[in-house]
Amino acid sequence: MEERGGHSGAPGNIGLRFRVVGEVLSRYPRVKIGVLAGRDVEVGDSDPELEDLVNRVIQEVKGGFGSGPVIRHPFIASWRAMYRSFGTTPGDYRPSAEALLRRVLRGKGLPRINAAVDAYNALSLRHLVPMGGFDLDRVEGLISLRFSRGGEAFMPLRASGPEETYEGEPVYADEARVLTRRWNHRDCDHTKITVDASNLALFVDGSEDVPRESVERAVGDLESLLSRCCRGEYSSAMADVRTPYVSL
Protein backbone atom coordinates (compact mmCIF):
# COMPACT_ATOMS: atom_id res chain seq x y z
CA MET A 1 0.00 0.00 0.00
CA GLU A 2 1.32 3.44 -0.89
CA GLU A 3 2.69 5.56 1.91
CA ARG A 4 0.49 8.63 2.30
CA GLY A 5 1.71 10.54 5.31
CA GLY A 6 1.22 10.13 9.03
CA HIS A 7 3.85 9.30 11.61
CA SER A 8 4.36 7.63 14.94
CA GLY A 9 5.07 9.40 18.17
CA ALA A 10 3.29 12.23 20.00
CA PRO A 11 1.85 14.88 17.65
CA GLY A 12 0.61 16.96 20.56
CA ASN A 13 -2.49 16.39 22.63
CA ILE A 14 -5.30 14.92 20.52
CA GLY A 15 -7.80 15.06 23.34
CA LEU A 16 -8.21 11.38 24.16
CA ARG A 17 -8.36 10.60 27.88
CA PHE A 18 -8.88 7.00 28.96
CA ARG A 19 -8.75 5.02 32.17
CA VAL A 20 -9.32 1.47 33.30
CA VAL A 21 -11.04 1.79 36.68
CA GLY A 22 -9.58 0.12 39.72
CA GLU A 23 -12.41 -2.37 40.14
CA VAL A 24 -11.77 -3.79 36.68
CA LEU A 25 -8.04 -4.05 37.28
CA SER A 26 -8.56 -5.63 40.70
CA ARG A 27 -10.60 -8.38 39.09
CA TYR A 28 -8.49 -8.67 35.92
CA PRO A 29 -4.99 -7.51 36.88
CA ARG A 30 -3.29 -8.88 33.74
CA VAL A 31 -5.57 -7.08 31.28
CA LYS A 32 -3.85 -4.66 28.96
CA ILE A 33 -5.53 -2.18 26.59
CA GLY A 34 -3.72 -0.70 23.60
CA VAL A 35 -4.87 2.87 22.99
CA LEU A 36 -4.39 4.69 19.68
CA ALA A 37 -5.47 8.26 18.98
CA GLY A 38 -5.66 9.71 15.47
CA ARG A 39 -5.87 13.38 14.54
CA ASP A 40 -6.78 14.97 11.19
CA VAL A 41 -7.61 11.63 9.60
CA GLU A 42 -9.32 11.27 6.23
CA VAL A 43 -11.52 8.23 6.63
CA GLY A 44 -13.09 7.85 3.19
CA ASP A 45 -14.06 4.55 1.60
CA SER A 46 -11.74 1.56 1.32
CA ASP A 47 -9.34 1.86 -1.60
CA PRO A 48 -8.23 -1.08 -3.78
CA GLU A 49 -5.05 -1.65 -1.78
CA LEU A 50 -6.96 -1.88 1.50
CA GLU A 51 -9.44 -4.20 -0.18
CA ASP A 52 -6.53 -6.37 -1.28
CA LEU A 53 -5.25 -6.52 2.30
CA VAL A 54 -8.68 -7.47 3.62
CA ASN A 55 -8.92 -10.29 1.09
CA ARG A 56 -5.43 -11.55 1.95
CA VAL A 57 -6.25 -11.62 5.66
CA ILE A 58 -9.42 -13.57 4.97
CA GLN A 59 -7.49 -16.17 3.00
CA GLU A 60 -4.80 -16.38 5.69
CA VAL A 61 -7.40 -17.07 8.36
CA LYS A 62 -9.27 -19.60 6.29
CA GLY A 63 -6.05 -21.44 5.56
CA GLY A 64 -4.94 -21.35 9.17
CA PHE A 65 -8.13 -22.69 10.71
CA GLY A 66 -9.42 -25.10 8.09
CA SER A 67 -12.29 -27.03 9.60
CA GLY A 68 -11.02 -26.96 13.19
CA PRO A 69 -12.97 -25.35 16.06
CA VAL A 70 -12.25 -21.68 16.61
CA ILE A 71 -12.03 -22.16 20.37
CA ARG A 72 -8.78 -24.08 19.93
CA HIS A 73 -7.00 -20.75 19.52
CA PRO A 74 -5.75 -19.56 22.94
CA PHE A 75 -6.76 -15.93 22.35
CA ILE A 76 -10.33 -16.91 21.51
CA ALA A 77 -10.47 -19.31 24.45
CA SER A 78 -9.15 -16.62 26.77
CA TRP A 79 -11.82 -14.10 25.80
CA ARG A 80 -14.56 -16.71 26.10
CA ALA A 81 -13.37 -17.42 29.66
CA MET A 82 -13.43 -13.67 30.39
CA TYR A 83 -17.00 -13.38 29.11
CA ARG A 84 -18.14 -16.25 31.31
CA SER A 85 -16.43 -14.63 34.30
CA PHE A 86 -18.64 -11.53 34.08
CA GLY A 87 -21.85 -13.40 33.46
CA THR A 88 -22.12 -13.38 29.67
CA THR A 89 -22.55 -16.60 27.72
CA PRO A 90 -19.95 -16.36 24.91
CA GLY A 91 -22.04 -18.55 22.62
CA ASP A 92 -24.84 -15.96 22.76
CA TYR A 93 -22.75 -12.78 22.82
CA ARG A 94 -19.38 -13.28 21.20
CA PRO A 95 -16.21 -11.27 21.73
CA SER A 96 -15.78 -9.13 18.63
CA ALA A 97 -12.68 -10.90 17.25
CA GLU A 98 -14.39 -14.28 17.54
CA ALA A 99 -17.51 -12.93 15.83
CA LEU A 100 -15.42 -11.73 12.88
CA LEU A 101 -13.57 -15.04 12.71
CA ARG A 102 -16.77 -17.10 12.67
CA ARG A 103 -18.27 -14.81 10.04
CA VAL A 104 -15.29 -15.34 7.74
CA LEU A 105 -15.18 -19.09 8.28
CA ARG A 106 -18.86 -19.26 7.30
CA GLY A 107 -17.93 -17.63 4.00
CA LYS A 108 -19.57 -14.26 4.66
CA GLY A 109 -16.38 -12.20 4.50
CA LEU A 110 -15.91 -8.99 6.45
CA PRO A 111 -18.41 -6.13 6.43
CA ARG A 112 -17.33 -3.09 4.43
CA ILE A 113 -18.01 0.14 6.31
CA ASN A 114 -15.26 2.65 5.56
CA ALA A 115 -11.47 2.71 5.44
CA ALA A 116 -10.90 3.09 9.19
CA VAL A 117 -13.39 0.47 10.31
CA ASP A 118 -12.39 -1.94 7.55
CA ALA A 119 -8.75 -1.53 8.58
CA TYR A 120 -9.27 -2.38 12.24
CA ASN A 121 -11.65 -5.24 11.42
CA ALA A 122 -9.04 -6.78 9.12
CA LEU A 123 -6.27 -6.47 11.71
CA SER A 124 -8.53 -7.72 14.49
CA LEU A 125 -9.07 -10.81 12.38
CA ARG A 126 -5.36 -11.19 11.59
CA HIS A 127 -4.23 -10.81 15.21
CA LEU A 128 -7.37 -12.37 16.76
CA VAL A 129 -7.65 -9.61 19.35
CA PRO A 130 -10.72 -7.38 19.69
CA MET A 131 -10.38 -3.89 18.22
CA GLY A 132 -12.84 -1.03 18.15
CA GLY A 133 -13.01 2.69 17.68
CA PHE A 134 -15.00 5.85 18.26
CA ASP A 135 -15.35 9.23 16.60
CA LEU A 136 -13.47 11.21 19.23
CA ASP A 137 -15.34 14.43 18.43
CA ARG A 138 -18.57 12.73 19.51
CA VAL A 139 -17.11 11.44 22.78
CA GLU A 140 -17.94 13.47 25.89
CA GLY A 141 -15.01 13.75 28.26
CA LEU A 142 -13.13 10.86 29.80
CA ILE A 143 -13.57 7.33 28.39
CA SER A 144 -13.60 4.65 31.10
CA LEU A 145 -13.52 0.88 31.01
CA ARG A 146 -15.69 0.14 34.04
CA PHE A 147 -18.39 -2.14 35.39
CA SER A 148 -21.94 -1.06 34.64
CA ARG A 149 -24.19 -0.22 37.55
CA GLY A 150 -27.08 -1.82 35.63
CA GLY A 151 -30.04 -0.27 33.86
CA GLU A 152 -27.93 2.10 31.76
CA ALA A 153 -29.38 2.95 28.36
CA PHE A 154 -27.45 1.78 25.32
CA MET A 155 -28.29 2.35 21.66
CA PRO A 156 -26.50 -0.30 19.59
CA LEU A 157 -25.36 0.07 16.02
CA ARG A 158 -28.13 -0.60 13.51
CA ALA A 159 -30.72 -1.22 16.24
CA SER A 160 -34.35 -0.11 16.22
CA GLY A 161 -34.36 0.77 19.90
CA PRO A 162 -32.25 1.05 23.07
CA GLU A 163 -31.11 -1.74 25.36
CA GLU A 164 -30.24 -1.70 29.05
CA THR A 165 -26.99 -2.91 30.55
CA TYR A 166 -26.93 -5.44 33.36
CA GLU A 167 -25.15 -4.82 36.64
CA GLY A 168 -21.52 -5.84 36.62
CA GLU A 169 -20.94 -6.10 32.87
CA PRO A 170 -17.76 -4.37 31.68
CA VAL A 171 -18.46 -1.39 29.43
CA TYR A 172 -16.57 1.35 27.68
CA ALA A 173 -18.35 4.59 28.61
CA ASP A 174 -17.74 8.30 28.36
CA GLU A 175 -19.22 10.85 30.75
CA ALA A 176 -22.61 10.80 29.00
CA ARG A 177 -23.29 7.26 27.77
CA VAL A 178 -22.22 3.65 27.40
CA LEU A 179 -20.12 3.26 24.26
CA THR A 180 -19.62 -0.52 24.11
CA ARG A 181 -21.45 -3.34 25.88
CA ARG A 182 -19.95 -6.57 27.27
CA TRP A 183 -16.44 -5.12 26.99
CA ASN A 184 -16.18 -5.41 23.20
CA HIS A 185 -19.31 -7.17 21.95
CA ARG A 186 -21.11 -4.23 20.34
CA ASP A 187 -20.60 -0.49 19.90
CA CYS A 188 -23.12 2.29 20.26
CA ASP A 189 -24.50 4.22 17.31
CA HIS A 190 -23.74 7.72 18.61
CA THR A 191 -19.94 7.51 18.44
CA LYS A 192 -19.52 5.24 15.42
CA ILE A 193 -16.76 6.11 12.98
CA THR A 194 -18.10 7.49 9.71
CA VAL A 195 -16.46 9.09 6.67
CA ASP A 196 -17.03 12.46 8.37
CA ALA A 197 -14.82 11.63 11.36
CA SER A 198 -11.54 13.51 11.63
CA ASN A 199 -10.32 12.48 15.10
CA LEU A 200 -10.36 8.87 16.28
CA ALA A 201 -10.07 6.91 19.51
CA LEU A 202 -9.13 3.26 18.94
CA PHE A 203 -8.69 0.39 21.38
CA VAL A 204 -7.03 -3.02 21.17
CA ASP A 205 -8.20 -5.31 23.99
CA GLY A 206 -5.78 -7.79 25.49
CA SER A 207 -7.38 -10.31 27.83
CA GLU A 208 -5.49 -11.68 30.81
CA ASP A 209 -3.94 -14.49 28.77
CA VAL A 210 -3.04 -12.48 25.65
CA PRO A 211 0.65 -11.47 25.83
CA ARG A 212 1.47 -7.79 26.03
CA GLU A 213 3.72 -8.19 22.99
CA SER A 214 0.75 -9.37 20.92
CA VAL A 215 -1.23 -6.25 21.82
CA GLU A 216 1.75 -4.00 21.09
CA ARG A 217 2.23 -5.63 17.71
CA ALA A 218 -1.45 -5.22 16.86
CA VAL A 219 -1.40 -1.54 17.85
CA GLY A 220 1.70 -0.94 15.76
CA ASP A 221 0.17 -2.61 12.73
CA LEU A 222 -3.04 -0.63 13.15
CA GLU A 223 -1.17 2.67 13.41
CA SER A 224 0.86 1.85 10.31
CA LEU A 225 -2.17 0.82 8.27
CA LEU A 226 -4.31 3.80 9.29
CA SER A 227 -1.51 6.25 8.58
CA ARG A 228 -1.35 4.89 5.02
CA CYS A 229 -5.03 4.53 4.23
CA CYS A 230 -6.45 7.45 6.25
CA ARG A 231 -3.46 9.80 6.60
CA GLY A 232 -3.44 11.74 9.87
CA GLU A 233 -1.16 11.83 12.90
CA TYR A 234 -1.19 9.12 15.58
CA SER A 235 -0.12 8.58 19.13
CA SER A 236 -0.37 5.38 21.18
CA ALA A 237 -0.01 4.06 24.72
CA MET A 238 -0.83 1.01 26.82
CA ALA A 239 -3.22 1.04 29.76
CA ASP A 240 -2.74 -1.66 32.37
CA VAL A 241 -2.46 -2.19 36.10
CA ARG A 242 0.76 -0.14 36.21
CA THR A 243 -0.59 2.69 34.03
CA PRO A 244 -4.39 2.75 34.31
CA TYR A 245 -4.77 6.30 32.94
CA VAL A 246 -3.73 7.44 29.46
CA SER A 247 -3.87 10.93 27.91
CA LEU A 248 -3.06 11.36 24.22
N, C-alpha and C positions, 0 to 999 in steps of 0.2 A: 504494500500500500504506500502511496506517495506521502512523503513527509510534508505536512502543511502547517508548520508552526507549533507553538506550545512548548513548554519546558517544565522540567521538574524543579522542585525547590519551593521556596516561599515567596510568592509574588506580592506579598503584602496581605493584610487581613481581608479575607473574602466575606467574612460575616457568618461563618458556620461555627456554632458553639454546640458541643455535644458532651454528654456525660452518661456513664453507666452508674446507676444508683447503687448505694452500698448494699441494699437488700439483695439485689441481683448478684452482685459479686460475692456476697457471703454464701449464697446458695451454689453459685457456679464460679468458683475462684479461678478456674483455668480458662475461662472464656476470654477471647480476644476479638476485638472489632476493628477492622481496618476502615479508616475514614479518609475519604478523598473529596476535596472541594474543588470545583471548577468555576472560573470566572471568565466572562466574555466569551462563552461558548457559542457555536453556531450549529444548532442541533440538526436541522434539515432531515431529509429522508436518507435512507441507506443508499450508498453509492455502489457501483458494481464491485469494487474491491472489497468493501465490507460484506456484500452478499457472497462473494467468493469465500471469504473467511468463515462466514456462518455455515456455508455448505461443507467446507472442509472439516469443521468441528463436528458437524452432524455425522459425517462419514467416520471420523475418528472414533466417536463414541459408539456408533453401531458396530464397528469392527472390534472395539475393545470389550464390549459386553456380550455380543452374540446373543444366545438364548438363555444366558444365565440370569439368576435373580438379581435385581438391583441392590437388594439389601446385603449382598456379599461385600460390597464396597465399604470399607471402614468409615468413610466420611458420611455416607448415607446412614449406616447403622448408628453412628454416633448421634446424628440429628434426630433419628427416630427415638432413641433412648431419651434425649432431651425433651422431646414433645411429650412422651409418656410421663416424664417426671413432673411436668406442670399441668397434667390433667387433660391433655389433648391426645386423642387417638390418631396416630400418624397415618393409618389407613384411610381415615375420613378427611383429615386436614393435613396435607403433605407439606413438609418443608419445601421451600421454593425450588431448590436445586433438584430435589428428587422429582418434583412435579414436571420440571422441564425434561429431565432424563426419561421419565416414563412416556411423556408425550412424544419424544423423538423415537423411542424404541417401538412405539405403536405406529410409526410411519407418518405422524402428523406434522413433523418438522417444528420449527420455532415460529412463534407469532412475529409478524413484522409490524412494528409500531413507528419507530423513527430511529435515526442513527445512534443516539445515545442509549436508548433502551435495548435496541438490537445488539449493540456492542456488549452491554453488561450481561444480557441473557446468554450470548454466545460464550463469554468467558466464564460465566457461572456454570454452564454445561461442561466446558473444557476442564475446569478445576474442581468441579463438583462441590463448590461451596456457595451458599446463598449470597446473592448480591441484590441490591435494590437502590433506588434513588428517588430524590425529591427535587422539585423546582424550589430552590432556596428562597426565591423572592416571594413565594407563597407560604413559607414557613414563618410562624410567629414565635420569635424568641428562641430560647434554649430547646434543643432536641434531647430527650432523655430516653434511655432504655430502662424501663421500670416495670413493676408489676401493676396491673390494673386494679383499681379498687372495686370494680364490678359496676355494671349498669351504665358504662360510658358509651355515648353514641358513636357510631362508626359508619361512615358511608363508603362502602367498597367500590372499587373500580367496576364500571359496567353493571351496577346493581340498580334495581328499581326502587329500593328503599333502604333505610338505615338498619343496622344491626346494633346489638348491645354486647359489650365485652362481659366476660365472666370474671369474678374475683380471682386474682392470683395469676392470670395469664400474662406473660411478658408482652409488652407493647413498646413500639417506638411512638413517642408522643411529643408534640411541641407544647407551648403554653396555652394553646386553645383547643387542641383536638388530638385524638388518637390517629396516628399516621399509618401504622401497620399492626395488624392483629397477629396473635400467636407467634410472636417474634418476627417471623419472615414469611408467613403464609400468604398474606394478601395486603396490598397497599390501599390507601384511601384515594378517592377521586380528586379531592381538593388540591393536593400537592403533586399530582402526577406530572411527569416530564413530557412536555409537548414540544413541537417545533418552535414555539414562541419563547421557550425558556432560555435564559442567558446566563444564569448562575445555578450551579448544581451542588447538591449534597448527596454523596454516594457512600454506601456501606457494604463491607464484605464481612460476613458473619463467620467467625471461627468457633465451633463448639468446643467443649472441654477436651475432646480427643483429637481435634484437628491441630496439627503442629503450627506453631507461630510462623515458621518459614513458609508454609503453604499459603497462609493468609498474606504474608508480605509479597510473595511471588504473584499472587492473584491481583493484589492492589497495584503492583508495578506494571503488570500486563494491561490492566484496565486504564491506568494513567497513560501509558504509551499509545494504546489504541484510540482512546478518546482524543488525545492531542493531535492525532493524525486525521481522524474522521470528523471531528467537531471543532478543531482548532482550540483556542482558549489557553488559559494559564491554570496550573494545577498545583495543589499542595496536599500533602498526605501526612497521616499520623496513625498511631495505634493506641486504642483505648483498652486498658486491661486493669487488673487489680493493682498494679503499681502506678498506673497513670489513668485514673478513671475519667478525667476531664480533658477535653481537647478543644482548642480554639484555633481556627484556621482563617 
